[in-house]
Amino acid sequence: MDNIVKIYYSVNELAELCSITPWKLRQICKDYGIKTRRLKNGAKAGASGAQIFDKEQAEYILEVSRWEKKTRAELITAIIHGKPNILSVA
């Protein structure tokens, strides 16, 4: 991925890079089971901290956001989980 140059990205940075909203980025994480890390440095007591994404996650999310613009979420899930039979026409 040419666009992914940093080691870590915030929600807003990655959403901008993918040309999606932060809400859509969080939805992609939820839909495809992407676990994020929390940045706790400087966070107040009891705060969960900011979400951060590493380079590998950023590349994956960028690719998924591109796929989602072209195809259905069910098809993407089938591809990710290695179920090619969804691709056959009945």
C-alpha positions in Angstrom: 0.0 0.0 0.0 1.6 3.2 -1.1 -0.4 5.5 1.2 0.5 3.7 4.5 3.7 5.3 5.7 3.3 5.8 9.5 3.6 3.1 12.1 0.4 4.1 14.0 -2.7 6.0 13.0 -5.5 7.6 15.0 -9.1 7.1 14.0 -9.3 10.5 12.3 -6.0 10.0 10.4 -6.9 6.6 9.1 -10.5 7.6 8.2 -9.1 10.6 6.2 -6.6 8.3 4.4 -9.3 5.9 3.5 -11.7 8.7 2.4 -14.4 7.5 4.9 -15.9 8.9 8.0 -14.6 7.9 11.5 -18.0 6.3 12.1 -17.5 4.2 9.0 -14.0 3.2 10.1 -15.3 2.0 13.5 -18.1 0.1 11.6 -15.6 -1.7 9.4 -13.7 -2.7 12.6 -16.8 -4.0 14.1 -18.0 -5.8 11.0 -14.7 -7.5 10.2 -13.5 -8.2 13.8 -10.5 -5.8 13.8 -9.3 -5.3 17.3 -7.8 -1.9 18.0 -5.3 -0.8 20.6 -6.0 1.9 23.1 -3.5 4.7 23.7 -3.6 5.3 27.5 -0.6 7.7 27.8 -2.0 10.9 29.3 -5.5 9.6 29.6 -7.6 10.6 32.6 -8.3 7.9 35.2 -11.1 5.7 34.0 -10.8 6.9 30.4 -10.5 4.2 27.9 -8.0 6.1 25.8 -7.8 6.8 22.0 -8.0 4.0 19.5 -4.8 3.5 17.4 -4.2 1.3 14.4 -0.8 -0.2 13.5 0.5 -0.3 9.9 -0.8 -3.8 9.2 -4.3 -2.9 10.4 -4.2 0.4 8.4 -3.4 -1.5 5.2 -6.1 -4.0 5.9 -8.7 -1.3 6.6 -7.7 0.6 3.5 -8.2 -2.5 1.4 -11.6 -3.3 3.0 -12.8 0.3 2.4 -11.8 0.0 -1.2 -13.6 -3.4 -1.5 -16.8 -2.0 0.2 -17.0 0.7 -2.4 -17.3 -2.1 -5.0 -19.0 -5.1 -3.5 -21.3 -6.3 -0.7 -20.2 -6.9 2.8 -21.3 -10.5 2.7 -19.0 -11.2 -0.2 -16.1 -9.6 1.5 -16.7 -11.7 4.7 -16.8 -14.8 2.6 -13.6 -14.0 0.9 -11.9 -13.2 4.2 -13.0 -16.4 5.7 -12.1 -18.5 2.7 -15.6 -19.5 1.6 -15.4 -19.3 -2.2 -18.8 -21.1 -2.8 -20.6 -17.8 -2.2 -19.0 -16.7 -5.5 -20.7 -19.4 -7.6 -23.9 -18.6 -9.3 -26.7 -21.0 -8.5 
